[in-house]
């Protein structure tokens, strides 16, 4: 039986282990807010120091088109990226999307470099249709 050594306060956090030029991002691809329909897409080796918001969004859309299991998501117009959480950060109580911090966490400027927006290794980002999100914020009802 193997034992795992305890971690110490001096151990580096996992989000600092990979360089900003080879980050791993978890993308929460959201199809429906009401039905909490989402699927995670993992992107490896993302260069946060050169990749723009527009490049990331386009890369996600292209991967959704060709990745197995995302066929039901191909009819959604994905036009908005929003920070969900950073590694070791607090998470929201809403399981589909954080409805706080829209003014800070929605990545509106397509020309922004990801690192300049605070994106780091192991950050979770949501991609969704902005019109559907705004409608959900007005009536945040969950359906089953």
Rosetta blueprint (number, residue, H / E / L):
1 X L
2 X L
3 X L
4 X L
5 X L
6 X L
7 X L
8 X L
9 X L
10 X L
11 X L
12 X L
13 X L
14 X H
15 X H
16 X H
17 X L
18 X L
19 X L
20 X L
21 X L
22 X L
23 X E
24 X E
25 X E
26 X E
27 X E
28 X E
29 X E
30 X E
31 X E
32 X E
33 X L
34 X L
35 X L
36 X L
37 X E
38 X E
39 X E
40 X E
41 X E
42 X E
43 X E
44 X E
45 X E
46 X E
47 X L
48 X L
49 X L
50 X L
51 X L
52 X E
53 X H
54 X H
55 X H
56 X H
57 X H
58 X H
59 X H
60 X H
61 X H
62 X H
63 X H
64 X H
65 X H
66 X H
67 X L
68 X L
69 X L
70 X L
71 X H
72 X H
73 X H
74 X L
75 X L
76 X L
77 X L
78 X L
79 X L
80 X E
81 X E
82 X E
83 X E
84 X E
85 X E
86 X L
87 X L
88 X L
89 X L
90 X L
91 X L
92 X L
93 X L
94 X L
95 X L
96 X L
97 X L
98 X L
99 X L
100 X L
101 X L
102 X H
103 X H
104 X H
105 X H
106 X E
107 X L
108 X L
109 X L
110 X L
111 X L
112 X L
113 X E
114 X H
115 X H
116 X H
117 X H
118 X L
119 X L
120 X L
121 X L
122 X L
123 X L
124 X E
125 X E
126 X E
127 X E
128 X E
129 X L
130 X H
131 X H
132 X H
133 X H
134 X H
135 X H
136 X H
137 X H
138 X H
139 X L
140 X L
141 X L
142 X L
143 X L
144 X L
